Amino acid sequence: MTPTFQLDNQRNLVWRLFITANVKLLDRIGEKFSQAGLPSMDWYDVLLTLKESPEHCLRLSELAEKTLLSRSNLTHLVDRLEKAGLLYRKRCPSDRRGTYAVLTEAGLEMQQKMWKVYSEGIAEYFGCYLDDEELQVMQRVLKRMLAAASK
């Protein structure tokens, strides 16, 4: 499929700024987690995804999709989270090959502890640089991009 228009220098520059800012800001927040003695952003992503799921439970395949992790990376991460007592695996009664990840109370507490640090990082490195109008424009544009990418 051919693009509907040619990429210009300005759009290319903004794209590079967007991806660079994303990586740098996530690195800074990761440093905050480390300084607070907390696990990595991947752990947070899994814990939050389970917290937001019905009954704090998801099939591993769904968890991989929602967290944007590969299945092999997710399997190793779930092993570590289970060892830490933050989730447990449960067999799917209707499909012997299926396995669920279920958030534990300790996992919920860890997610909340991590959110405190994460939300401070979002405010410090991202939120304070957007006024209300910029925030609304950015929200509209990102939603439009995600909708197009999800087709």
C-alpha positions in Angstrom: 0.0 0.0 0.0 1.4 3.4 -1.0 1.1 6.4 1.4 -1.4 9.0 0.4 1.3 11.7 0.5 5.0 11.9 0.7 6.7 12.3 4.1 7.9 15.9 4.5 10.8 17.1 6.7 8.6 18.6 9.3 6.5 15.4 9.8 9.7 13.4 9.9 11.2 15.7 12.5 8.1 15.5 14.7 8.0 11.7 14.4 11.6 11.5 15.6 10.9 13.9 18.4 7.9 11.8 19.4 9.7 8.5 19.5 12.8 10.0 21.2 10.7 11.7 23.8 8.8 8.4 24.5 12.0 6.4 25.0 13.7 9.1 27.1 10.6 9.8 29.3 10.1 6.1 30.0 13.8 5.8 30.8 13.5 8.6 33.4 10.4 7.0 34.9 12.2 3.7 35.0 15.0 5.4 36.9 12.5 6.7 39.4 11.2 3.1 39.9 14.8 1.9 40.4 15.6 4.7 42.9 12.4 3.8 44.9 13.5 0.1 44.9 10.6 -0.9 42.7 10.5 -3.3 39.7 10.5 -2.3 36.1 7.9 -0.7 33.9 7.0 -4.1 32.3 6.0 -5.3 35.8 3.8 -2.2 36.2 2.2 -2.8 32.8 1.2 -6.4 33.6 -0.1 -5.5 37.1 -2.1 -2.6 35.8 -3.6 -4.6 32.9 -4.7 -7.4 35.4 -6.1 -4.8 37.8 -8.2 -3.3 35.0 -9.5 -6.7 33.8 -12.7 -8.4 35.1 -11.9 -10.3 38.3 -8.3 -9.2 37.9 -7.8 -12.2 35.6 -6.8 -12.6 31.9 -5.7 -15.4 29.6 -1.9 -15.2 29.0 -2.5 -14.7 25.3 -4.8 -11.7 26.0 -2.3 -10.3 28.5 0.4 -10.5 25.9 -1.8 -8.5 23.4 -2.8 -5.9 25.9 0.7 -5.3 27.3 2.3 -5.4 23.8 4.8 -8.0 25.0 5.7 -11.1 23.0 4.4 -14.3 24.4 7.9 -15.6 25.3 8.8 -12.3 27.1 5.5 -12.4 28.9 5.9 -16.0 30.0 9.3 -15.2 31.6 7.9 -12.0 33.2 4.8 -13.9 34.5 7.3 -16.5 36.0 9.0 -13.7 37.9 5.8 -12.0 39.0 4.4 -15.4 40.2 7.7 -16.1 42.1 7.3 -12.7 43.8 3.7 -13.5 44.8 2.2 -10.7 42.7 0.0 -13.0 40.6 -0.7 -16.7 40.2 -1.5 -18.9 37.2 -4.9 -20.7 36.9 -5.8 -23.3 34.4 -8.7 -22.6 32.1 -11.5 -25.1 32.8 -12.8 -25.1 29.3 -9.5 -25.3 27.5 -6.7 -27.5 28.9 -4.1 -25.6 27.0 -5.3 -22.2 28.3 -3.8 -20.5 31.3 -5.0 -17.4 33.2 -2.9 -14.9 35.1 -4.6 -13.7 38.3 -3.6 -10.7 40.3 -3.0 -11.3 44.0 -3.6 -8.8 46.8 0.2 -8.3 47.0 0.2 -7.6 43.2 -2.5 -5.0 43.6 -0.6 -3.3 46.5 2.6 -3.3 44.3 0.7 -1.7 41.4 -0.6 1.0 43.7 2.9 1.6 45.2 4.3 1.8 41.6 1.5 4.1 40.5 2.5 6.7 43.1 6.0 6.9 41.6 4.7 6.6 38.0 2.1 9.3 38.3 4.7 11.7 39.8 7.0 10.9 36.8 4.2 11.6 34.3 3.4 14.9 36.0 7.1 15.9 36.1 8.3 14.8 32.7 5.1 15.1 30.6 2.0 16.7 32.1 3.5 20.0 33.1 4.6 20.8 29.5 1.1 20.7 28.1 -1.5 23.4 28.5 -5.2 22.5 28.3 -5.5 23.3 24.6 -2.4 21.3 23.7 -3.6 18.4 25.8 -6.9 18.3 23.9 -5.2 18.5 20.5 -2.7 15.8 21.4 -5.5 13.6 22.7 -7.5 13.9 19.5 -4.5 13.3 17.3 -3.2 10.2 19.3 -6.7 8.7 19.3 -7.0 9.2 15.6 -3.6 7.5 15.1 -4.4 4.6 17.3 -7.8 4.0 15.6 -6.1 4.0 12.2 -3.4 1.6 13.5 -5.9 -0.7 15.0 -7.7 -1.3 11.6 
